[in-house]
Amino acid sequence: MPTRFECFDNSQMMGQAKVGAMIIWDEDKFYKEDYRLYNLEANDEYGQMREMLTRRVERFKENPPPDLWVIDGGKTLLNLAYDIVQSVGVNLDIVAIAKEKVDAKAHRAKGAAKDILYTKDEVFKLETSDKQ
């Protein structure tokens, strides 16, 4: 069972204020002293995630990899994350979480979209009523 999780998400406001964040869960609690905020240059979500994850793996010698990465994004970002960790010879479990698209939109605020959990080998669609 994994004990240390690193979770990644990125955000921007109309092409400005492009940032990414990494939060840490280890041994049943959040470790805020290990959180990281990344100022990003890329303009698209894929490029921003690549930039953030690449910067993280460059620090594996100083700050070893966790048991599990949790990525905000779908299958494409999951594949990107695997490519990045494999490029440095690290074996790391990774999952990605995304909102199901409904009418080409995620409908996050309305609660109408299911969460989709992507793993290397499987895809799980979680019902909106799932609490776990």
Secondary structure as UniProt FT lines:
FT   STRAND          4..13
FT   TURN            14..15
FT   STRAND          16..26
FT   TURN            27..28
FT   STRAND          29..30
FT   HELIX           32..34
FT   STRAND          36..39
FT   HELIX           45..57
FT   TURN            58..62
FT   STRAND          68..72
FT   HELIX           75..87
FT   TURN            88..89
FT   STRAND          93..99
FT   TURN            103..104
FT   TURN            108..111
FT   STRAND          115..118
FT   STRAND          123..126
FT   TURN            128..129
//
